[in-house]
Amino acid sequence: MDASKCKMLADLCDDLTTSGEPQLNQFKLKDLKRICRLSDQYVCQCFELLWSQLKREHAEIRLSTFQVIDELFRRSHKFRELLLDNFQTYLELTLEINLDFPLPLPKKAAETLKNSAYQALRKWHETYSTGYRKLSLAYNYLRTCHQVDFNKADHMSALQRQREQEAKLKLEAQQKKSIDSVIGQINEHEQDIKDVASQLRTCFKLLIPSQDVFDVFDDQLFSSRVTSHATDAGGVDKSVSRSSQSAESSEETVGDEMQQHGLLNRNSNINIELNQHRTITECEDNTDVIHNFDELKVLLKMKYFPMVIGWLAKLQKNGAGQGLMSRLIDLKQMIQRSLKDLDVLVIHRIRDDDMDSDDDDLIEVPEEVDEVTFFKSRLGMTGKRGDISPNLEQPSTSNPLLQSAPVLDFGLDLKYWENPEELTVPEILPNDLSSFVPTKEICFSANSGLLDLYSSRKIEFSGKFVPVKWTCRAPLPTGQLCPRMDRVKCPFHGRIVARDGRGKPANPADAEKLKKIMEKQSQANPEWQDPALLADIKAQTGVNLKVERPPRGRPQRSKLTNINKVNKTARNRLESKVLSRRAIKRVACALNTLENKKLKDKFCHSFSSTFS
C-alpha cells in the first residue's frame, strides 16, 4: 500500500466522521470510494478507521460513521464480511440492543442514528439476506426476541417498551399521590377559609353598616305617611277633585324643589364624584373589632390565599379533574372578592399618646432637685469604675482650635488670573519721621517692581537639569540623519544608540540588535509586498498580488456539539460547588471542631481523660 494513500485515507475518514454535519461531504466521500476501489487492503484499513470512530462516545460522530459504513456496505463485498464478523458489537453501538450501554449524547443525534440504523438494516436484509446468513439471523433475532417492528417509525424493542411503560406508570403514581395530598389539604382548610371570610364580612358590616339595616324604618315611615294621607282625604272622590286644582301649581313646586337641589332647570346636568373609600376613625367602641378585623385580613391574605394559589399550580401540573379545579377556582375568586371589598376601608389609627387620656387631667409639677438627687444624677452619669458614660456628648476641643487656626489664602497671581487688569500697583505712604507736625499734602509713591512679584510665581526645580547634547542620527530614506534630540528613545527609530557620521551604530552589540530587528521587519513585510510595487502591477496587469493576513482570533472549530457543555445542568453546577475539595475540607473542620467540643464538655471533669 502507498503511504500517501493511507495518510489520505485516514484524513478523509477523520474529516467525514468529525464534521458534525447531518449529511456527508460528497466530494470527500467520492475520494474515499476511489481509494477503496484500488484493493481490499485499503478496505480493511478503512474499516479499522471507521470502527475506531464508531466506538467514540459521541452520537454525532457515530451517526456520520454509520453513514459512511452504509455507503461502503452496499458497494464492497469485503467490507460486508468484515462488518458481519463484528455484527453483534455493531448492533450494540448503533441500535442500542443492550440497554446497559446506552447511546451517548446528544440525544437528538442518537435518535436519528437509531432510526437510520433500523431502516438500513431492513434494506440490507431485503437485498443481501440470501448471500449472508449472519445478516438474516440478526434480522430474525431482533424481530422475534426483541420484538422490533421494522415497519413502524419508532423501531422500539419490547424491553424498551416495557421500561417506558414502567416510567409512565411511576409518573402517574406520583401525580396521583400529589393530587391526593392536595385534596387532603383542601378538605382540611376549606371550611377554615370560608369561616375567616365570613367573619371578615361580619366585622366589615359592624364597622360600616349597610343600607339594608335602615330600609326597614324607611318602609315603615313611608307606609305610615300613606295611611295618614288616605285617612285625611275623606274619600277618593274628594282627592280627585282637588287634583285638578293642584295641577296648576305643580310646575312651580317642581321648580322650587330643583332649585333646592342645585338644578336651575331640567336640562342641566351635575356630575357628583363619589369617594370610593370609606373612612373610619378608631375609638374605644370599635378598637376590638378593628383588631380582630386586622388579624383576619392578614390571615386570609398572607396564609390562605397563597395556599390556594399553590394548590391550583400543583393540580394544573399533575392534570387534576375539572370538578376539583372549578372548586378551587371558586374558592380563589371568593377570597379575591373579599380582599377587594376590604380595600375600600380606610382606618385612622389612634396613637399611643392619644390613648393616655388619664394623664391629660394631671398637672405637671417640676421635680425638686435637692442635694441627694443631684449627687445621684451625677453618679448615674458615670459607670462602675467612675468613668463618664460614653453616651454623653463629649466637649469638642477642635472647634475653638479651628477658629484660631491661621488660614493661608492662595496667591495673588491666581486671584487675578482671569482679570489681570484689576491688579493695582501697591502704593507706599512716605514717612518723614514727624509724628507731631502734620503734613499738608501726602504724596504716595508706586513701586512697579512689586507688581511683578504679585503677578508671577517662582517654582524651584528639585534636581539638576542636564540638557540633551545628542541626536538620534538614524539614517532616513532621504539619505540624511534623524535630527530629533530625545533623551532615551526616538519615537520613530527606537532606543537611541551611539552612531558614527554615516548613521551606523558604533557599538557592535547595538549593531547586532538592530540587524535582528530589521530581519524581523523584512520577514513580516517582504520587498515584493511593497504597496507601491503592488499598485503598479495591479494597474498594468489587473492582478492583485497582495497576500491577505490570516484572520485574527480563534481558529474555526468543528461543528460537533460539545457534550460536556450539554451536561452542565443545575445539579452538576451545585455538585461542583457543594462537593468541591475546599467545601468538603471546610465541613470536615467544622465537624471536627464540634466533635472535640462535645468530647471536652463530656470528659472535662475526668482526670484520666484530661491527660490522654
C-alpha positions in Angstrom: 0.0 0.0 0.0 1.1 3.5 -0.7 1.9 5.6 2.4 0.4 8.7 0.9 -2.8 6.9 0.0 -3.0 5.6 3.6 -2.5 9.0 5.0 -5.0 10.5 2.7 -7.5 7.7 3.6 -7.0 8.4 7.4 -7.6 12.2 6.8 -10.7 11.5 4.8 -12.2 9.2 7.4 -11.4 11.7 10.1 -12.9 14.7 8.2 -16.1 12.8 7.3 -16.8 11.4 10.7 -16.0 14.5 12.8 -17.7 17.1 10.5 -20.8 17.3 12.7 -23.0 17.8 9.6 -26.2 15.8 9.1 -25.1 14.9 5.6 -21.7 13.7 4.3 -19.5 15.7 2.0 -20.0 14.1 -1.3 -16.6 15.1 -2.8 -14.7 13.6 0.1 -16.9 10.5 0.0 -16.0 10.0 -3.7 -12.3 10.3 -2.9 -12.8 7.7 -0.2 -14.6 5.3 -2.5 -11.9 5.8 -5.2 -9.1 4.8 -2.8 -11.1 1.7 -1.5 -11.6 0.5 -5.1 -7.8 0.1 -5.5 -7.5 -3.0 -3.4 -9.1 -4.9 -0.4 -6.2 -3.8 1.8 -7.4 -0.2 1.7 -10.9 -1.5 2.5 -9.6 -3.3 5.6 -7.7 -0.2 6.7 -10.8 1.9 6.1 -12.9 -0.5 8.2 -10.4 -0.3 11.1 -10.5 3.5 11.0 -14.3 3.6 10.9 -14.6 1.0 13.6 -12.4 3.1 16.0 -14.6 6.2 15.2 -17.8 4.1 15.8 -16.7 3.4 19.4 -16.3 7.0 20.4 -18.7 8.4 23.0 -20.4 11.0 20.7 -23.6 10.4 18.9 -22.9 12.8 16.0 -19.6 11.0 15.3 -21.3 7.6 15.3 -24.1 9.0 13.0 -21.5 10.2 10.4 -19.6 6.9 10.8 -22.7 4.9 10.2 -23.5 6.9 7.0 -20.0 6.0 5.7 -20.5 2.4 6.7 -23.8 2.3 4.9 -22.2 3.6 1.7 -19.4 1.1 1.7 -21.6 -1.8 2.8 -23.7 -1.5 -0.4 -20.6 -1.4 -2.6 -17.9 -3.7 -1.2 -18.2 -7.5 -0.5 -15.0 -7.4 1.6 -16.5 -4.6 3.8 -19.7 -6.6 4.3 -17.7 -9.6 5.5 -15.7 -7.5 7.9 -18.8 -5.9 9.4 -20.8 -9.1 9.7 -17.9 -10.6 11.7 -18.4 -7.9 14.3 -22.2 -7.5 13.8 -23.1 -8.1 17.5 -20.9 -5.2 18.6 -22.2 -3.1 15.7 -25.8 -3.6 16.8 -24.9 -2.6 20.4 -23.2 0.6 19.2 -25.9 1.7 16.7 -29.3 0.1 17.7 -28.8 0.1 21.5 -29.9 -3.5 21.9 -28.0 -3.7 25.2 -29.6 -1.1 27.5 -26.7 -1.3 29.9 -24.7 0.6 27.2 -27.0 3.4 26.0 -26.2 5.6 23.1 -24.1 8.7 24.0 -25.2 12.4 23.8 -26.5 14.4 22.1 -29.9 12.8 22.4 -31.3 14.1 19.1 -28.4 12.6 17.1 -28.7 9.4 19.0 -32.4 9.0 18.0 -31.5 9.8 14.4 -28.8 7.2 14.4 -31.1 4.6 15.9 -33.9 5.1 13.4 -31.5 5.3 10.4 -29.7 2.1 11.5 -33.1 0.2 11.7 -34.1 1.4 8.2 -30.6 0.5 6.8 -30.8 -3.0 8.4 -34.2 -3.6 6.8 -32.8 -2.6 3.4 -29.7 -4.7 3.9 -31.9 -7.7 4.7 -34.1 -7.2 1.7 -31.0 -7.0 -0.6 -28.3 -9.3 0.9 -30.1 -11.8 3.1 -29.8 -14.6 0.7 -26.0 -14.4 0.4 -25.2 -13.6 4.1 -26.7 -15.9 6.7 -25.5 -13.8 9.7 -27.5 -10.8 8.4 -30.6 -12.9 8.2 -30.1 -14.3 11.7 -29.6 -10.9 13.1 -32.8 -9.6 11.5 -34.8 -12.5 12.8 -33.3 -12.2 16.2 -34.3 -8.6 16.5 -37.8 -9.3 15.2 -38.5 -12.3 17.4 -36.5 -11.8 20.6 -36.6 -8.0 20.9 -40.0 -7.8 19.1 -38.8 -5.0 16.9 -41.4 -3.9 14.3 -39.3 -2.7 11.3 -42.4 -1.3 9.6 -43.1 1.2 12.3 -41.3 4.5 12.6 -40.2 4.2 16.3 -38.5 0.8 16.0 -38.7 0.2 19.7 -37.9 -3.2 21.2 -40.1 -5.0 23.8 -37.6 -4.2 26.6 -37.6 -0.5 25.7 -41.4 -0.5 25.6 -41.6 -2.2 29.0 -39.2 0.4 30.5 -41.2 3.3 29.0 -44.4 1.7 30.4 -42.9 1.4 33.8 -41.7 5.0 33.8 -45.2 6.1 32.7 -46.8 4.2 35.5 -44.4 5.6 38.0 -45.1 9.1 36.8 -48.9 8.5 37.1 -48.5 7.2 40.6 -46.5 10.3 41.6 -49.1 12.5 40.1 -51.9 10.7 41.9 -50.1 10.9 45.2 -49.6 14.6 44.7 -53.3 15.1 43.9 -54.4 13.1 46.9 -52.2 15.2 49.1 -53.7 18.4 47.7 -57.2 17.1 48.2 -56.5 16.3 51.8 -55.2 19.8 52.4 -58.3 21.3 50.7 -60.7 19.3 52.9 -58.7 20.3 55.9 -58.6 24.1 55.3 -61.6 24.8 53.1 -64.0 25.3 55.9 -61.5 27.5 57.8 -61.1 29.7 54.8 -64.9 30.2 54.5 -65.2 30.9 58.2 -62.4 33.6 58.0 -64.1 35.2 55.0 -67.5 35.2 56.8 -66.0 36.7 60.0 -64.3 39.4 57.9 -67.7 40.3 56.3 -69.3 40.5 59.7 -66.6 42.8 61.0 -66.9 44.9 57.9 -70.7 45.2 58.5 -70.1 46.2 62.1 -67.7 48.9 61.1 -69.7 50.2 58.2 -73.4 49.2 58.4 -75.2 48.6 55.1 -78.2 50.5 53.8 -80.4 47.4 54.3 -80.4 48.0 58.1 -82.2 51.3 57.7 -84.6 50.2 54.9 -87.0 48.7 57.4 -87.5 52.1 59.2 -87.9 53.9 55.9 -90.6 51.4 54.7 -92.5 51.8 58.0 -92.3 55.6 57.8 -93.5 55.5 54.2 -96.4 53.3 54.9 -97.5 55.5 57.9 -97.4 58.5 55.6 -99.6 56.8 53.0 -102.2 55.7 55.6 -102.3 59.2 57.1 -102.9 60.8 53.7 -105.7 58.3 53.0 -107.5 58.9 56.2 -107.2 62.7 56.0 -108.5 62.8 52.4 -112.0 61.6 53.4 -112.6 59.7 50.2 -111.2 59.1 46.7 -113.6 61.5 45.0 -112.6 64.4 47.1 -108.8 63.9 46.4 -109.5 63.5 42.7 -111.4 66.8 42.7 -108.6 68.6 44.4 -106.0 67.2 42.0 -107.2 69.4 39.2 -106.7 72.4 41.4 -103.1 71.4 42.4 -102.1 70.7 38.8 -101.6 74.3 38.1 -99.1 74.8 40.9 -97.2 71.5 40.3 -94.8 73.1 37.9 -93.9 75.8 40.4 -93.4 73.2 43.1 -91.1 71.1 40.9 -89.1 74.1 40.0 -88.6 75.1 43.7 -87.5 71.6 44.6 -85.0 71.6 41.7 -83.6 74.9 42.8 -83.3 73.5 46.4 -81.2 70.6 44.9 -79.0 73.0 42.9 -80.6 72.5 39.5 -81.7 75.6 37.6 -83.8 73.7 35.1 -84.5 70.2 33.9 -81.9 70.3 31.1 -78.9 71.0 33.3 -76.7 68.1 34.5 -74.5 68.0 37.5 -71.7 65.3 37.9 -71.1 64.3 41.5 -67.9 62.3 42.2 -68.3 59.8 45.0 -65.4 58.8 47.1 -64.8 55.0 46.8 -63.0 54.7 50.1 -64.9 54.5 53.4 -63.0 56.2 56.2 -63.3 55.1 59.9 -61.6 56.5 62.9 -60.6 54.1 65.6 -62.1 54.8 69.0 -62.7 52.9 72.2 -66.0 51.5 70.9 -64.6 49.8 67.8 -61.0 49.0 68.8 -61.6 45.3 69.5 -63.5 45.0 66.2 -60.7 46.7 64.2 -58.0 44.5 65.9 -60.0 41.3 65.0 -60.5 42.7 61.5 -56.8 43.2 61.0 -55.9 39.7 62.2 -58.4 38.0 60.0 -57.3 40.1 57.0 -53.7 39.1 57.5 -54.6 35.5 57.9 -56.7 35.4 54.7 -54.2 37.4 52.6 -50.9 36.1 53.8 -51.7 32.5 54.6 -54.8 31.1 52.8 -54.6 33.0 49.5 -51.0 31.8 48.7 -52.1 28.3 49.8 -54.9 28.3 47.3 -52.6 29.5 44.5 -50.2 26.7 45.3 -52.9 24.1 45.2 -54.0 25.4 41.8 -50.5 25.2 40.5 -50.0 21.6 41.7 -53.3 20.4 40.3 -52.7 22.0 37.0 -49.2 20.5 36.8 -50.4 17.0 37.7 -53.5 17.1 35.5 -56.4 17.1 38.0 -60.0 16.7 37.1 -62.3 19.6 36.0 -64.5 19.4 39.1 -61.7 19.8 41.6 -60.2 22.7 39.5 -63.5 24.5 39.4 -64.0 24.1 43.1 -60.6 25.6 43.8 -61.2 28.4 41.3 -64.5 29.3 43.1 -62.6 29.4 46.4 -59.9 31.6 44.9 -62.5 34.1 43.4 -64.3 34.2 46.8 -61.0 35.2 48.5 -60.3 37.8 45.8 -63.7 39.4 46.2 -63.4 39.6 49.9 -60.0 41.2 49.7 -61.2 43.7 47.1 -64.1 44.7 49.2 -61.8 45.2 52.2 -59.5 47.6 50.3 -62.3 50.2 50.3 -62.0 50.6 54.1 -59.5 53.2 55.4 -58.9 53.2 59.1 -57.3 56.1 61.0 -55.4 54.6 63.9 -55.1 56.0 67.4 -51.7 56.9 68.5 -50.3 55.7 71.8 -50.2 59.2 73.3 -53.9 59.7 72.5 -54.8 56.6 74.4 -53.3 58.0 77.6 -56.4 60.2 78.4 -55.9 60.0 82.2 -52.6 61.9 82.0 -54.3 64.9 80.5 -56.1 65.7 83.7 -52.9 65.8 85.8 -50.9 68.9 86.4 -47.2 68.7 85.7 -45.1 69.6 88.7 -41.4 70.2 88.3 -39.2 67.8 90.2 -37.4 69.2 93.2 -33.6 68.9 92.9 -32.1 68.7 96.3 -28.5 67.7 97.3 -29.2 64.0 97.4 -30.9 63.8 93.9 -28.2 66.0 92.5 -25.4 63.6 93.5 -27.5 60.6 92.4 -27.8 62.0 88.9 -24.1 62.7 88.8 -23.3 59.2 89.9 -25.7 57.8 87.2 -23.7 59.6 84.6 -20.6 57.5 85.5 -20.0 53.8 85.1 -18.9 51.2 87.6 -15.3 52.4 87.5 -16.2 56.1 87.7 -15.7 56.8 84.0 -18.0 59.1 82.2 -20.7 57.3 80.3 -19.9 57.1 76.5 -23.5 58.0 75.6 -23.0 61.6 76.8 -21.8 64.2 74.4 -18.1 64.9 74.8 -17.0 68.6 74.8 -15.4 69.5 71.5 -11.8 70.7 71.5 -11.4 71.0 67.8 -13.9 73.9 67.2 -12.0 76.6 69.2 -8.7 75.4 67.6 -10.2 75.7 64.1 -11.4 79.2 64.8 -8.0 80.3 66.0 -6.0 78.5 63.3 -4.5 80.7 60.6 -5.9 80.3 57.1 -3.5 80.8 54.2 -5.1 82.3 51.1 -4.0 81.5 47.6 -1.5 83.7 45.8 -2.4 86.9 44.2 -1.4 85.6 40.8 -4.2 83.0 41.0 -6.6 85.5 42.4 -6.2 87.9 39.4 -5.6 85.1 36.8 -8.7 85.8 34.8 -8.7 89.6 35.3 -5.1 90.8 35.4 -6.2 94.4 34.8 -7.8 94.5 38.3 -4.3 94.1 39.8 -3.3 97.5 41.1 0.2 98.7 42.0 0.7 98.9 45.7 1.2 102.5 47.0 3.7 103.4 49.7 3.0 106.1 52.3 6.1 108.3 52.8 7.4 108.6 56.4 9.1 111.9 57.3 9.7 110.9 60.9 7.4 113.6 62.1 4.7 112.4 64.3 3.7 115.8 65.8 3.5 118.2 62.9 1.0 117.0 60.2 2.0 117.4 56.6 -0.2 119.4 54.3 0.0 117.1 51.3 0.5 113.3 51.3 2.3 112.0 48.3 2.0 108.3 47.5 4.7 106.6 45.6 4.1 103.4 43.5 6.8 100.7 43.1 6.4 98.9 39.8 8.8 96.2 40.9 6.2 94.9 43.4 3.7 94.4 40.6 5.9 91.8 39.1 6.1 90.0 42.4 2.3 89.9 42.8 1.7 88.7 39.2 4.4 86.0 39.0 5.2 82.8 40.8 8.6 81.1 41.2 8.8 77.3 41.4 12.2 75.9 42.1 13.1 72.7 40.2 14.4 70.0 42.5 17.5 68.4 40.9 20.0 69.4 38.3 18.9 69.9 34.7 21.1 68.1 32.1 20.5 69.3 28.6 20.3 66.8 25.7 23.6 67.1 23.7 23.0 64.3 21.1 20.6 63.5 18.3 19.1 60.2 17.1 21.2 60.2 13.9 19.4 57.2 12.4 19.6 57.0 8.6 16.5 58.3 6.8 15.2 57.2 3.4 16.2 60.6 2.0 19.9 59.9 2.9 20.0 62.3 5.8 20.2 61.5 9.5 17.4 61.9 12.0 17.7 65.3 13.8 15.5 64.5 16.8 17.1 65.3 20.2 15.4 62.8 22.6 17.0 61.7 25.8 16.4 57.9 25.7 14.2 56.8 22.9 13.2 58.1 19.5 9.5 57.6 18.7 10.4 56.6 15.1 13.7 54.6 15.4 13.6 53.1 18.9 16.3 53.4 21.5 19.0 55.9 20.8 22.5 54.4 20.5 25.8 55.9 19.6 26.3 56.3 15.9 29.0 57.4 13.6 28.8 60.1 10.9 27.1 57.8 8.5 24.4 56.7 10.9 25.9 53.2 11.7 26.0 52.0 15.3 29.4 52.4 16.9 28.9 49.5 19.3 28.9 46.0 17.7 26.3 44.7 20.2 23.9 47.5 19.2 24.5 46.8 15.5 23.6 43.1 16.1 20.4 44.0 17.8 19.4 46.4 15.1 20.2 43.8 12.4 17.8 41.3 14.1 15.1 43.8 14.3 15.5 44.7 10.6 15.3 41.0 9.7 12.0 40.5 11.5 10.6 43.6 9.8 11.7 42.3 6.4 10.1 38.9 7.0 6.9 40.5 8.1 6.9 42.8 5.1 8.9 41.4 2.2 10.1 43.6 -0.6 7.8 42.1 -3.2 4.9 43.1 -1.0 5.7 46.8 -1.2 2.4 48.7 -1.6 3.7 50.9 -4.3 5.0 47.9 -6.4 1.8 46.0 -5.9 -0.2 49.0 -7.0 1.8 49.4 -10.2 1.4 45.6 -11.0 -2.3 45.8 -10.4 -2.6 48.9 -12.7 -0.7 47.2 -15.5 -1.9 43.6 -15.3 -5.1 43.9 -13.3 -4.0 41.1 -10.9 -3.9 41.8 -7.1 -0.8 40.0 -5.7 -1.3 41.2 -2.1 -1.2 38.4 0.4 -4.0 38.8 2.9 -3.2 38.2 6.5 -4.9 35.3 8.2 -7.9 36.4 10.3 -7.2 37.1 13.9 -8.9 35.2 16.7 -9.5 31.5 17.4 -9.4 29.0 14.5 -12.7 27.7 13.2 -13.8 24.8 15.3 -15.6 21.7 14.3 -19.4 21.7 14.2 -19.7 18.9 16.7 -21.9 19.5 19.7 -19.9 19.9 22.9 -21.4 17.2 25.1 -19.6 18.5 28.1 -21.4 21.7 27.8 -24.7 19.9 27.4 -24.1 18.1 30.7 -23.8 21.4 32.6 -27.1 21.2 34.4 -28.2 22.9 37.6 -27.4 19.7 39.5 -23.9 19.5 38.2 -23.2 23.1 38.9 -24.4 22.7 42.5 -22.3 19.5 42.9 -19.2 21.3 41.7 -19.7 23.9 44.4 -21.0 21.8 47.3 -18.8 18.8 46.8 -15.6 20.7 45.9 -12.4 19.9 47.9 -12.4 23.2 49.7 -16.1 22.9 50.7 -15.6 19.3 52.0 -12.4 20.3 53.9 -14.3 23.2 55.5 -17.2 21.0 56.5 -14.8 18.4 57.9 -13.0 21.0 60.0 -16.3 22.3 61.4 -17.5 18.8 62.2 -14.1 18.0 64.0 -14.5 21.2 66.0 -18.0 20.3 67.1 -16.9 16.7 68.0 -13.9 18.0 70.0 -16.2 20.4 71.8 -18.7 17.6 72.7 -15.9 15.4 74.0 -14.4 18.2 76.0 -17.7 19.1 77.6 -18.4 15.4 78.3 -15.0 14.4 79.8 -13.7 17.8 81.1 -14.1 16.6 84.7 -12.4 13.2 84.1 -8.8 13.2 85.3 -7.8 10.3 83.2 -9.2 11.8 80.0 -7.5 15.2 80.6 -4.0 13.8 80.0 -4.9 11.2 77.4 
